[in-house]
Amino acid sequence: MGFSSEWETVYKENKQLSVWPWSHLVSLAHRYGNLHEGMRVLEIGCGAGANIPFFISVGADYYGVEGSGTMAKRLNEKFGGGGHLFVLRKEISPKPLYGTASLT
């Protein structure tokens, strides 16, 4: 399953509804996330960027992957410039993962 072009239309027309961080995400991050300045966060499918302000507020280096070119550009313009945010426009295709992986 890849990125749905319907979302590109929603974002171009500013019809997205998510503008606040998900309360479950905030709760889980505080409970289990070991939040600290300089921590790295990777969000796959960051959409309208509702979670970005939360992660920036704790000093995280935020990396997002978003299928919408419109939204990736908008998020980089809105939140970029501080050196702690990078949103990449990329369509993700499911591929089998073999072996081990590390994000550190």
Buried (B, 14 or more C-beta within 10 A) or exposed (E): EEBEEEBBEBBEEEEBEEEEBEEEBBEEBEEEBEBEEEBEBEBEEBBBBBBBBBBBEBEBBBBBBBBBBBBBBBBBEEBEEEEBBBBEBBEEEEEEEEEEEEEE
